[in-house]
Amino acid sequence: DLATGSKVPRDGQVRIGSNTKTFVAVVVLQLVGEGRIGLDTMVDTYLPELVRGEGIDGRRITVRELLQQTSGLPNYSDYLGDDVRYYSPRELLDTALQHPAEFDPGTSWKYSNTNYVLAGLIVQKVTGRPLAEEIDRRIIKRIGLRHTYFPAPGDASIREPHPHGYYREPADGPLRDITEIDPSWGWAAGQMVSTNSDLNRFFGALLAGHLLPSAQLAQMRSTVPAEATFGPAARYGLGLVSRPLPCGGLSWGHGGSFPGYETRGGATDDGRATTVAVTMQLTDEAGRRNLERAVDTALCR
């Protein structure tokens, strides 16, 4: 804490950013296993006439393409600017739809938070319940994540002991405490709060088959190249990233960036798991790769 000099609390809560996407993908795939969502069903089936724009048509985008980041939808967060306030999911989607498609669905891969806002809206439409409640019921309570939650609208705080998070812009500017912030701009793409140990428990339980039937877990682990965002030889499944380990084998996880915090981690098929969090969002490639090397080192020991 730069104001008081107090140390970072052990295993404190942090904003986990895009690790949220894996939670959302698990809920969608549970609903697939229940026969309530079809992976290769068009988005328009669940959200009729909602997804329209220049080169954008929900009648041509599948649920699988949302989860795998192959829809071509523009990334709304590229266009929000510095306006920190409450955003509804529909506002986030509408922001994206003001811009043209990146490519035709299924023809390429590009990371877009818009995909997961739509996945969250589909969950709400199919279940008739808020996304936060479905994540809490289907994942958090099911595997005993005691320090993980989806903040309520307007909740800018972090509930339990936590390190302060800092923001720096420009790169040589002063560090600014940004711990308390409305996280709604992330919603299904990045709003959640958790701890390193809870994230380890989540990814470990997921790979061990405690959250999904084997058929849906296999679909989740079916990957396409994603080096542009996640580094050399990285691949993206359905809300799940695989990266080769220097000691052999793969780590499976996601990672997250959120103002004030950066998290990277992974779990292996033989039960190892580690997560590292730092208290400033890393905007440089070298910093993020250093964090990933720390994860690799831990997993390989």
C-alpha positions as CSV (number, residue, x, y, z in Angstrom):
1,D,0.0,0.0,0.0
2,L,1.8,3.1,-1.2
3,A,-0.2,5.3,1.2
4,T,0.4,3.4,4.4
5,G,3.3,1.1,3.6
6,S,1.4,-2.0,4.7
7,K,2.2,-5.3,3.0
8,V,0.1,-7.1,0.5
9,P,-2.2,-9.5,2.4
10,R,-1.5,-13.1,1.8
11,D,-3.8,-14.6,-0.9
12,G,-5.9,-11.4,-0.9
13,Q,-8.8,-10.8,-3.3
14,V,-8.0,-9.2,-6.7
15,R,-10.0,-8.3,-9.8
16,I,-9.4,-11.3,-12.1
17,G,-10.4,-9.6,-15.4
18,S,-10.7,-12.0,-18.3
19,N,-10.5,-15.2,-16.1
20,T,-14.2,-14.4,-15.8
21,K,-14.6,-15.6,-19.4
22,T,-13.7,-19.2,-18.3
23,F,-16.5,-19.1,-15.7
24,V,-19.0,-17.9,-18.3
25,A,-17.9,-20.5,-20.8
26,V,-18.4,-23.2,-18.2
27,V,-21.9,-22.1,-17.5
28,V,-22.7,-22.0,-21.2
29,L,-21.2,-25.5,-21.7
30,Q,-23.2,-26.8,-18.7
31,L,-26.3,-25.6,-20.5
32,V,-25.1,-27.3,-23.7
33,G,-24.8,-30.5,-21.7
34,E,-28.4,-30.0,-20.4
35,G,-29.6,-29.6,-24.0
36,R,-30.7,-26.0,-23.4
37,I,-28.0,-24.4,-25.7
38,G,-26.5,-25.7,-28.9
39,L,-22.9,-24.9,-29.6
40,D,-23.4,-24.7,-33.3
41,T,-26.8,-22.9,-33.0
42,M,-26.9,-19.3,-34.3
43,V,-26.9,-16.4,-31.8
44,D,-30.2,-15.1,-33.3
45,T,-32.0,-18.2,-32.0
46,Y,-31.5,-17.0,-28.4
47,L,-31.3,-13.2,-29.0
48,P,-33.5,-12.6,-32.1
49,E,-32.5,-9.5,-34.2
50,L,-30.3,-8.2,-31.5
51,V,-26.9,-8.6,-33.2
52,R,-26.9,-6.5,-36.4
53,G,-24.3,-4.1,-37.7
54,E,-21.9,-3.4,-40.6
55,G,-20.9,-7.0,-41.7
56,I,-22.5,-8.2,-38.4
57,D,-25.5,-10.6,-38.4
58,G,-26.5,-12.8,-35.5
59,R,-28.0,-15.2,-38.0
60,R,-24.5,-16.1,-39.1
61,I,-22.7,-16.3,-35.8
62,T,-22.7,-19.5,-33.7
63,V,-22.4,-19.8,-29.9
64,R,-19.2,-21.8,-30.5
65,E,-17.7,-18.8,-32.4
66,L,-18.5,-16.5,-29.5
67,L,-16.7,-18.7,-27.0
68,Q,-13.8,-19.4,-29.3
69,Q,-13.3,-15.8,-30.3
70,T,-13.9,-16.5,-34.0
71,S,-17.0,-14.5,-34.5
72,G,-15.3,-11.4,-36.0
73,L,-17.2,-9.1,-33.6
74,P,-15.5,-5.8,-32.8
75,N,-14.2,-5.4,-29.3
76,Y,-16.4,-2.8,-27.4
77,S,-13.7,-2.1,-24.9
78,D,-11.5,-0.5,-27.6
79,Y,-14.1,2.3,-27.9
80,L,-15.1,3.1,-24.3
81,G,-12.4,5.6,-23.6
82,D,-11.7,6.7,-20.0
83,D,-15.3,7.2,-18.9
84,V,-15.4,5.2,-15.7
85,R,-19.1,4.7,-14.8
86,Y,-21.8,2.0,-14.7
87,Y,-22.4,0.3,-18.1
88,S,-25.3,-2.1,-18.7
89,P,-24.5,-5.2,-20.8
90,R,-26.7,-3.8,-23.6
91,E,-24.7,-0.5,-23.6
92,L,-21.5,-2.5,-24.1
93,L,-23.0,-4.5,-27.0
94,D,-24.4,-1.3,-28.6
95,T,-20.9,0.2,-28.4
96,A,-19.5,-2.7,-30.4
97,L,-22.2,-2.7,-33.0
98,Q,-21.5,0.8,-34.0
99,H,-18.3,-0.5,-35.6
100,P,-17.8,-2.9,-38.5
101,A,-17.0,-6.6,-38.2
102,E,-13.4,-7.6,-38.1
103,F,-13.9,-10.6,-40.4
104,D,-16.5,-13.1,-41.5
105,P,-17.6,-15.5,-38.7
106,G,-15.4,-18.6,-38.5
107,T,-12.7,-17.4,-40.9
108,S,-10.1,-16.1,-38.4
109,W,-9.4,-15.5,-34.7
110,K,-9.3,-12.2,-32.8
111,Y,-9.9,-11.6,-29.1
112,S,-13.0,-9.6,-28.4
113,N,-14.8,-8.9,-25.1
114,T,-18.0,-8.5,-27.0
115,N,-18.2,-12.3,-27.6
116,Y,-18.6,-12.9,-23.9
117,V,-21.1,-10.1,-23.3
118,L,-23.2,-11.9,-25.8
119,A,-22.5,-15.3,-24.1
120,G,-23.7,-13.8,-20.8
121,L,-26.8,-12.4,-22.4
122,I,-27.6,-15.9,-23.8
123,V,-27.2,-17.5,-20.4
124,Q,-29.7,-14.9,-18.9
125,K,-32.2,-15.5,-21.8
126,V,-32.1,-19.3,-21.6
127,T,-32.2,-19.5,-17.7
128,G,-34.3,-16.5,-16.9
129,R,-31.8,-15.7,-14.1
130,P,-29.0,-13.1,-13.8
131,L,-25.6,-14.3,-15.0
132,A,-24.1,-13.6,-11.5
133,E,-26.6,-16.0,-9.9
134,E,-25.9,-18.8,-12.4
135,I,-22.1,-18.5,-11.9
136,D,-22.6,-18.5,-8.1
137,R,-25.0,-21.5,-8.2
138,R,-23.3,-23.6,-10.8
139,I,-19.6,-23.0,-10.1
140,I,-18.8,-21.0,-6.9
141,K,-21.0,-22.9,-4.5
142,R,-20.6,-26.2,-6.3
143,I,-16.8,-26.4,-5.8
144,G,-16.5,-24.3,-2.6
145,L,-14.9,-21.1,-3.9
146,R,-15.1,-19.1,-0.6
147,H,-13.5,-15.9,-1.9
148,T,-14.9,-15.5,-5.4
149,Y,-17.9,-13.4,-6.5
150,F,-19.4,-11.4,-9.3
151,P,-19.8,-7.8,-8.0
152,A,-23.3,-6.4,-7.9
153,P,-24.2,-3.4,-10.0
154,G,-22.6,-0.3,-8.6
155,D,-20.3,-2.1,-6.2
156,A,-16.9,-0.5,-6.7
157,S,-15.3,-2.1,-3.6
158,I,-13.5,-5.4,-2.9
159,R,-15.1,-7.2,0.0
160,E,-12.3,-9.0,1.7
161,P,-8.6,-8.2,2.5
162,H,-7.0,-7.2,-0.7
163,P,-3.9,-5.5,-2.1
164,H,-4.4,-2.0,-3.5
165,G,-4.2,-1.9,-7.3
166,Y,-2.4,0.9,-9.2
167,Y,-2.6,2.4,-12.6
168,R,0.0,4.3,-14.5
169,E,-0.6,6.4,-17.6
170,P,1.7,7.4,-19.3
171,A,4.4,4.8,-18.7
172,D,6.6,7.1,-16.8
173,G,3.8,8.8,-14.9
174,P,3.0,8.4,-11.2
175,L,1.1,5.4,-9.8
176,R,-2.5,6.1,-9.1
177,D,-4.6,4.0,-6.7
178,I,-7.5,2.6,-8.7
179,T,-8.6,-0.1,-6.3
180,E,-12.2,1.1,-6.1
181,I,-13.7,1.2,-9.6
182,D,-17.0,0.3,-11.1
183,P,-16.2,-3.0,-12.9
184,S,-19.4,-3.1,-15.0
185,W,-17.5,-2.3,-18.2
186,G,-16.1,-5.8,-18.0
187,W,-19.3,-7.7,-17.1
188,A,-19.3,-11.3,-18.5
189,A,-15.9,-10.5,-20.1
190,G,-14.1,-9.5,-16.9
191,Q,-16.0,-8.3,-13.8
192,M,-15.3,-11.0,-11.2
193,V,-13.2,-10.9,-8.0
194,S,-11.3,-13.9,-6.6
195,T,-8.0,-15.0,-5.0
196,N,-5.1,-16.9,-6.4
197,S,-6.0,-20.0,-4.4
198,D,-9.6,-20.0,-5.5
199,L,-8.5,-19.7,-9.2
200,N,-6.2,-22.7,-8.7
201,R,-9.1,-24.6,-7.2
202,F,-11.4,-23.6,-10.1
203,F,-9.1,-24.5,-12.9
204,G,-8.0,-27.7,-11.2
205,A,-11.7,-28.7,-10.7
206,L,-12.5,-27.9,-14.3
207,L,-9.7,-30.0,-15.7
208,A,-10.5,-32.9,-13.3
209,G,-14.0,-33.1,-14.8
210,H,-15.9,-31.8,-11.7
211,L,-17.7,-29.0,-13.6
212,L,-18.5,-30.4,-17.0
213,P,-19.4,-33.7,-18.6
214,S,-16.6,-35.2,-20.6
215,A,-18.1,-34.3,-23.9
216,Q,-18.3,-30.6,-23.1
217,L,-14.9,-30.5,-21.5
218,A,-13.4,-32.0,-24.7
219,Q,-15.2,-29.3,-26.7
220,M,-13.8,-26.7,-24.3
221,R,-10.3,-28.0,-24.9
222,S,-10.6,-28.0,-28.7
223,T,-8.3,-25.1,-29.7
224,V,-7.3,-22.8,-32.5
225,P,-4.1,-20.7,-32.7
226,A,-4.1,-17.6,-30.5
227,E,-0.5,-16.5,-30.5
228,A,-1.3,-12.9,-31.3
229,T,-2.8,-12.3,-27.8
230,F,-1.4,-15.1,-25.7
231,G,2.1,-15.6,-27.0
232,P,4.2,-18.3,-28.8
233,A,2.3,-21.6,-29.5
234,A,-0.7,-20.5,-27.3
235,R,-4.1,-21.8,-28.4
236,Y,-7.6,-20.8,-27.5
237,G,-10.5,-23.2,-26.8
238,L,-13.9,-22.3,-25.5
239,G,-12.9,-19.8,-22.9
240,L,-9.7,-21.8,-22.1
241,V,-6.1,-21.1,-23.2
242,S,-3.4,-23.7,-23.6
243,R,0.3,-22.9,-23.4
244,P,3.2,-25.3,-23.8
245,L,5.4,-25.6,-20.7
246,P,9.2,-25.5,-21.0
247,C,9.3,-28.8,-19.1
248,G,6.8,-30.5,-21.4
249,G,3.1,-30.8,-21.5
250,L,0.5,-28.0,-21.4
251,S,-0.9,-25.5,-18.9
252,W,-4.5,-24.6,-19.2
253,G,-6.0,-21.4,-17.9
254,H,-6.8,-17.9,-19.1
255,G,-5.4,-14.9,-17.4
256,G,-6.9,-11.5,-16.9
257,S,-6.1,-7.8,-17.1
258,F,-8.1,-5.2,-15.2
259,P,-7.1,-1.7,-14.1
260,G,-5.0,-2.2,-11.0
261,Y,-4.4,-5.9,-11.4
262,E,-2.9,-8.5,-13.7
263,T,-3.4,-12.3,-13.2
264,R,-1.8,-15.2,-15.0
265,G,-2.0,-18.8,-14.1
266,G,-2.6,-22.3,-15.2
267,A,-3.3,-25.9,-14.3
268,T,-2.0,-29.2,-15.7
269,D,-3.8,-32.5,-16.3
270,D,-1.8,-34.1,-13.5
271,G,-3.1,-31.7,-10.9
272,R,-0.6,-28.9,-10.6
273,A,-1.9,-25.4,-10.5
274,T,-0.5,-21.9,-9.8
275,T,-1.7,-18.3,-10.2
276,V,0.3,-15.1,-9.9
277,A,-1.2,-11.7,-9.4
278,V,0.5,-8.3,-9.6
279,T,-1.0,-5.0,-8.4
280,M,-0.8,-3.0,-11.6
281,Q,-2.3,-3.8,-15.0
282,L,0.6,-4.6,-17.3
283,T,0.3,-2.8,-20.7
284,D,3.7,-3.9,-22.1
285,E,4.3,-7.3,-23.8
286,A,7.6,-7.9,-21.8
287,G,5.9,-7.5,-18.5
288,R,3.1,-9.9,-19.4
289,R,5.6,-12.5,-20.7
290,N,7.6,-12.2,-17.4
291,L,4.5,-13.0,-15.5
292,E,3.8,-16.0,-17.7
293,R,7.4,-17.2,-17.1
294,A,6.9,-17.0,-13.4
295,V,3.8,-19.3,-13.8
296,D,5.8,-21.7,-16.0
297,T,8.6,-21.8,-13.4
298,A,6.2,-22.7,-10.6
299,L,4.4,-25.3,-12.7
300,C,7.6,-27.0,-13.8
301,R,9.2,-27.4,-10.3
